[in-house]
Amino acid sequence: MKINSYTILILVFFISPFVDSFTGYIVLSGISDEAFLGSPSQLLRLLIMFLSLFFIKEKARVITILIFAIYFIGIELFGFLILHNNVKGLFTGLVYSQKIIYAICVFFIFDSYAYTERRKDTLIKLYIYSALIYATLIIIPKILGIGYHTYDENTFGTKGFFASNNGLGLYLGTASLVCIYYLANIKSTIRLQIYYFLILISLVLIGSKTSILFSAISLLAFLYYKKMYVKTTIIVLGIIGIFLYFNQLITIFSTIFDVIIFRYNVNTFSQFILSMRDNYITNAIYHYSNEGALVLRNIFGTGLFMSFRNPGEINLIYDTLETDLFDLFFAYGIIGALVYIYIIMNSIVFSFVRKQIYLLLIWILVAGHSIMAGHVLFNGLSIISAIMVYVIIIKVDKFKNVVVGTTTNVY
């Protein structure tokens, strides 16, 4: 088989769902710990990263990857040799750093592949088909009564055999919105609309705050881009259905929102929205020190393993703060945070100037999730969603029939 950039797309979109599900099973069944080193998902993405280097032809891009790789490895080695001397911590930091390198490689592959309108069209379809595979791997276990709950046992919400419900919610939610973009601006078919509703159903089944938010916004967007007679028909049928099955619907929605309602009742509004991440950030700032040997950490950081911690506070239990902006700042200093902010703002300005309001909405949802809830930059699944939306935005002028923001040229 001839290996080329399309092979990498197959690995990213069609092989990853099954490998992620297998990894999730290993973790959720207790065979191995969460985020264990050398997981099938990590190995697959490491393979994708190395294969990508052979198909990135622009020398400037290869140099960019090497600069980031040297920077991340250098910071992690500095933290290991000078500060914490923890071998497992060194490898943990390198694994998390590798996720950012992976994201850069995948972006360059996507961007290079989509150099014609047909290829951009193919890239978006591959993303939608990939989301359909993930959706199927949630729906089928639910039907069969197997798989794992999103939260505690006996609560609504299922994630099949996947470990990360946050990554799933973002990936499928973003894919559902991109699917509407594709249907409304490029090509509409009954088959793709069926795919969209299967993705939407899987979103609802996950039952997390992220998935419920994305499913609601996605359904509203779907109705918005429908012609008036279709909107009216769907709304009327919906109202009739509510009257006929009111009691059953109340029971279903109460079950769906049981975890969300419980968390809202026991927390303040900010704690509910941020899932207690505001407390994590406050605690991180309290422990953060830039004195002595840590004087330069404001600029360069001390690596992902150390993050906000100080040498005497290091232990073997490591986790991110689940907010990508602060994780980047504490790990890679103001340099890492500024690069992150630049990418977010660049995409916002780009889509706003070109009046791509719908794409701007999707990007704000993805970027907002990254800042407020994390699970994007350091998640091999959801980072693909962010890269896809970013690529669509920077390539949007190449689409000949795009009329996003109006109801012209819609199905």
C-alpha positions in Angstrom: 0.0 0.0 0.0 1.3 3.4 -0.9 1.6 5.6 2.2 0.7 9.3 1.6 -1.1 12.1 3.4 -4.5 10.5 2.8 -3.3 7.5 4.8 -2.7 9.9 7.7 -6.3 11.1 7.3 -7.6 7.5 7.4 -5.7 7.0 10.7 -6.9 10.2 12.2 -10.6 9.8 11.2 -11.3 6.1 10.8 -8.8 4.2 12.9 -8.8 6.5 16.0 -12.4 5.9 17.0 -11.8 2.1 17.5 -8.4 2.6 19.1 -9.9 5.3 21.5 -12.7 2.9 22.3 -10.3 0.1 23.1 -8.1 2.4 25.2 -11.3 3.5 27.1 -12.2 -0.1 27.8 -8.8 -0.8 29.2 -9.1 2.3 31.5 -12.7 1.9 32.5 -12.5 -1.8 33.2 -9.6 -1.2 35.6 -7.0 -3.0 33.5 -4.8 0.2 33.5 -4.9 3.7 35.0 -6.2 6.7 33.2 -3.6 8.4 31.0 -1.2 5.6 31.4 2.0 5.8 29.4 2.0 3.8 26.1 -1.7 3.5 25.7 -3.0 2.4 22.3 -4.3 5.9 21.6 -0.9 7.5 22.5 0.9 5.1 20.3 -1.4 5.7 17.4 -1.0 9.4 17.6 2.7 9.1 18.0 2.7 7.1 14.7 0.5 9.8 13.0 2.9 12.5 14.2 6.0 10.7 12.8 4.3 9.9 9.5 3.2 13.5 9.2 6.8 14.7 9.2 7.4 12.8 5.9 4.6 14.6 4.1 5.1 18.1 5.3 7.0 19.5 2.4 7.4 23.1 3.4 10.8 23.6 5.1 9.4 26.4 7.3 6.8 24.2 8.7 9.3 21.4 9.5 11.5 24.0 11.3 8.4 25.2 13.2 7.7 21.7 14.5 11.4 21.2 15.4 11.5 24.5 17.3 8.4 23.6 19.4 9.7 20.1 20.0 13.1 21.4 21.2 11.4 24.0 23.4 9.0 21.6 25.0 11.7 18.9 25.5 14.1 21.5 26.9 11.6 22.8 29.4 10.7 19.3 30.6 14.4 18.4 30.9 15.2 21.6 32.8 12.3 20.8 35.2 13.6 17.2 35.6 17.3 17.9 36.0 17.1 21.1 38.1 13.8 21.0 40.0 11.9 17.7 40.6 14.2 14.8 39.6 11.2 12.6 39.0 11.6 10.2 36.1 7.9 9.4 35.8 7.3 13.1 35.9 9.7 13.7 33.0 7.9 11.1 30.8 4.5 12.5 31.9 5.5 16.0 30.8 6.9 14.7 27.5 3.7 12.8 26.8 1.6 15.9 27.3 4.0 18.0 25.3 3.8 15.4 22.5 0.0 16.1 22.3 0.8 19.7 21.3 3.4 18.6 18.7 0.8 16.1 17.4 -1.8 18.9 17.0 0.7 21.1 15.0 1.6 18.2 12.7 -2.1 17.4 12.1 -2.9 21.0 11.4 -0.1 21.2 8.7 -1.4 17.9 7.1 -5.0 19.2 7.0 -4.0 22.6 5.7 -1.7 21.1 3.0 -4.3 18.5 2.0 -7.1 21.0 1.6 -5.5 23.0 -1.2 -8.4 22.6 -3.7 -12.1 23.0 -3.2 -12.6 19.2 -3.8 -10.1 18.3 -1.2 -11.6 20.7 1.3 -14.9 19.1 0.6 -13.4 15.6 1.2 -11.7 16.7 4.4 -15.0 18.0 5.9 -16.8 14.8 4.8 -14.1 12.6 6.4 -14.6 14.5 9.7 -18.4 14.0 9.6 -18.0 10.3 8.8 -15.5 10.0 11.7 -18.1 11.6 14.0 -20.6 9.1 12.8 -18.3 6.2 13.8 -17.9 7.7 17.3 -21.7 8.2 17.4 -22.3 4.6 16.4 -19.9 3.4 19.1 -22.1 5.2 21.6 -25.5 4.3 20.3 -25.0 0.6 19.8 -23.7 -0.1 23.3 -26.6 1.8 24.6 -29.1 -0.3 22.7 -27.3 -3.5 23.8 -27.2 -2.3 27.4 -23.5 -2.4 27.7 -20.8 0.3 27.9 -20.2 2.8 30.7 -22.1 5.6 32.3 -21.0 9.2 31.7 -21.2 9.9 35.4 -22.2 7.6 38.3 -24.0 4.3 38.0 -27.8 4.6 37.5 -27.7 8.1 36.1 -28.5 9.1 32.6 -25.7 9.5 30.2 -23.6 6.9 28.4 -20.2 7.1 26.7 -19.9 3.6 25.3 -16.4 2.4 26.0 -14.7 5.8 25.7 -12.8 7.2 28.7 -13.4 10.9 28.0 -16.9 12.2 27.9 -15.7 15.8 27.6 -13.6 15.0 24.5 -16.5 13.0 23.0 -19.0 15.9 23.7 -16.8 18.5 22.1 -15.9 16.3 19.1 -19.5 15.2 18.3 -20.9 18.7 19.1 -18.5 20.4 16.8 -19.0 17.8 14.1 -22.8 18.3 14.3 -22.3 22.0 13.7 -19.8 21.5 10.9 -22.3 19.0 9.4 -24.9 21.8 9.3 -22.3 24.1 7.7 -21.7 21.4 5.0 -25.4 20.8 4.4 -26.3 24.5 4.2 -23.4 25.7 2.0 -21.9 22.8 0.0 -24.2 19.9 -0.5 -27.4 18.6 1.0 -28.5 15.0 0.9 -31.0 13.0 2.8 -28.2 10.6 3.8 -26.1 13.3 5.4 -29.1 14.6 7.3 -29.6 11.1 8.7 -25.9 11.1 9.7 -26.5 14.5 11.4 -29.4 13.2 13.5 -27.5 10.1 14.5 -24.7 12.4 15.7 -27.2 14.5 17.5 -28.8 11.5 19.2 -25.4 10.3 20.5 -24.8 13.8 21.9 -28.0 13.7 23.9 -27.1 10.2 25.1 -23.8 11.4 26.5 -25.7 13.7 28.8 -22.9 16.0 29.9 -23.2 19.8 30.1 -21.0 20.1 27.0 -23.0 17.6 25.0 -26.4 19.0 26.1 -25.2 22.6 25.2 -23.9 21.6 21.8 -27.0 19.5 21.0 -29.3 22.4 21.8 -27.3 24.9 19.7 -26.9 22.4 16.9 -30.7 21.7 16.7 -31.5 25.5 16.7 -28.9 26.0 13.9 -30.4 23.1 11.9 -33.9 24.7 12.2 -32.5 28.1 11.3 -31.0 26.9 8.0 -34.2 25.0 7.0 -36.7 26.7 4.7 -39.7 28.2 6.4 -42.2 25.5 5.5 -39.8 22.8 6.9 -39.3 24.9 10.1 -43.0 25.3 10.6 -43.7 21.6 10.0 -41.0 20.5 12.5 -42.1 23.0 15.1 -45.8 22.0 14.8 -45.0 18.3 15.0 -42.8 19.1 18.0 -45.6 20.9 19.8 -48.1 18.1 19.0 -45.6 15.6 20.3 -45.1 17.6 23.5 -48.9 17.6 24.2 -49.3 13.9 23.4 -46.4 12.7 25.4 -46.0 15.4 28.0 -45.7 13.1 31.1 -43.3 10.8 29.3 -41.1 13.7 28.1 -41.0 15.2 31.6 -39.7 11.8 32.9 -37.1 11.6 30.1 -35.8 15.1 30.6 -35.7 14.8 34.3 -33.6 11.7 33.9 -31.3 13.4 31.3 -30.7 16.5 33.5 -30.5 14.7 36.9 -26.8 15.1 37.3 -26.8 18.6 35.9 -29.6 19.7 38.2 -27.9 18.0 41.2 -24.6 19.9 40.5 -26.4 23.2 40.1 -28.2 22.8 43.4 -25.1 22.0 45.5 -22.7 24.6 43.9 -22.6 28.3 43.2 -23.3 29.4 39.6 -19.6 29.9 38.8 -18.8 26.5 40.3 -21.6 24.9 38.3 -20.4 26.5 35.0 -16.7 25.9 35.6 -17.2 22.5 37.4 -15.1 23.8 40.3 -12.3 24.8 38.0 -12.3 28.3 39.6 -11.2 26.6 42.8 -8.4 24.8 41.0 -7.1 28.0 39.5 -7.3 29.9 42.8 -5.4 27.0 44.5 -2.8 27.0 41.7 -2.1 30.7 42.0 -1.8 30.3 45.7 0.9 27.7 45.4 2.7 29.3 42.4 6.1 30.7 43.2 8.6 32.6 40.9 11.4 33.1 43.4 14.9 31.6 43.5 15.5 29.0 40.8 11.9 29.6 39.6 12.6 33.3 38.7 12.2 32.7 34.9 9.1 30.5 35.0 6.8 33.5 34.3 8.4 33.7 30.8 9.4 30.1 30.0 7.5 27.9 32.5 8.8 24.8 34.1 7.0 22.1 32.1 3.6 20.4 32.3 4.5 18.0 35.1 5.5 20.8 37.5 3.0 23.3 36.2 2.1 25.6 39.1 3.7 23.3 41.7 7.0 23.9 43.4 9.8 21.3 43.8 8.9 20.5 47.4 5.2 19.9 46.5 5.7 17.5 43.7 4.0 14.1 44.0 3.3 11.2 41.6 -0.3 12.1 41.1 -0.6 14.5 38.2 -3.5 16.1 36.4 -4.1 19.3 34.4 -6.1 22.2 35.7 -8.7 21.5 33.0 -8.4 25.0 31.6 -6.0 25.1 28.7 -5.0 28.8 29.1 -3.8 28.5 32.7 -2.3 25.0 32.0 -0.2 26.6 29.2 0.8 29.6 31.3 2.0 27.5 34.2 3.7 25.0 32.0 5.3 27.2 29.3 5.0 30.7 30.8 3.8 33.8 29.0 5.3 32.5 25.7 3.0 29.5 25.6 -0.1 31.6 26.7 0.5 34.3 24.1 0.8 31.8 21.2 -2.4 30.2 22.4 -4.2 33.6 22.7 -2.9 34.6 19.2 -4.4 31.5 17.5 -7.7 32.1 19.2 -7.9 35.8 18.4 -6.6 35.3 14.8 -9.4 32.9 14.0 -12.0 35.2 15.6 -10.8 38.2 13.7 -10.5 36.2 10.4 -14.1 34.9 10.6 -15.5 38.2 11.7 -13.8 40.2 9.0 -15.1 37.8 6.3 -18.5 37.9 7.9 -18.6 34.1 8.6 -20.8 34.5 11.7 -21.7 30.8 11.8 -18.1 29.7 11.8 -17.3 32.3 14.4 -20.0 30.8 16.6 -18.5 27.4 16.3 -15.0 28.7 17.0 -16.2 30.6 20.1 -17.8 27.5 21.4 -14.6 25.4 20.9 -12.3 28.1 22.2 -14.6 28.9 25.1 -14.6 25.2 26.1 -10.8 25.1 25.9 -10.4 28.2 28.2 -13.2 27.4 30.6 -13.2 23.6 30.7 -10.0 22.4 29.1 -10.0 18.9 27.5 -9.1 20.4 24.1 -5.4 21.1 23.7 -4.3 18.1 25.7 -7.0 15.7 24.3 -6.1 13.9 21.2 -9.8 13.5 20.2 -11.2 17.0 20.7 -8.1 18.8 19.4 -9.0 17.5 16.0 -12.3 19.4 16.2 -10.4 22.6 17.0 -8.0 22.0 14.1 -10.9 21.3 11.7 -12.8 24.4 12.5 -9.6 26.5 12.3 -8.7 25.0 8.8 -12.3 25.7 7.5 -12.1 29.3 8.7 -8.7 30.1 7.1 -9.8 28.3 3.9 -13.3 29.8 3.7 -12.5 32.3 0.9 -11.8 29.3 -1.3 -15.3 28.0 -1.1 -17.3 29.3 -4.1 -20.8 28.7 -2.8 -20.5 29.8 0.8 -23.3 32.1 2.0 -23.1 31.6 5.7 -25.2 33.9 7.8 -28.1 34.1 5.4 -30.8 31.7 4.3 -29.7 31.7 0.7 -28.5 28.5 -1.0 -29.8 26.3 1.8 -31.6 23.0 1.6 
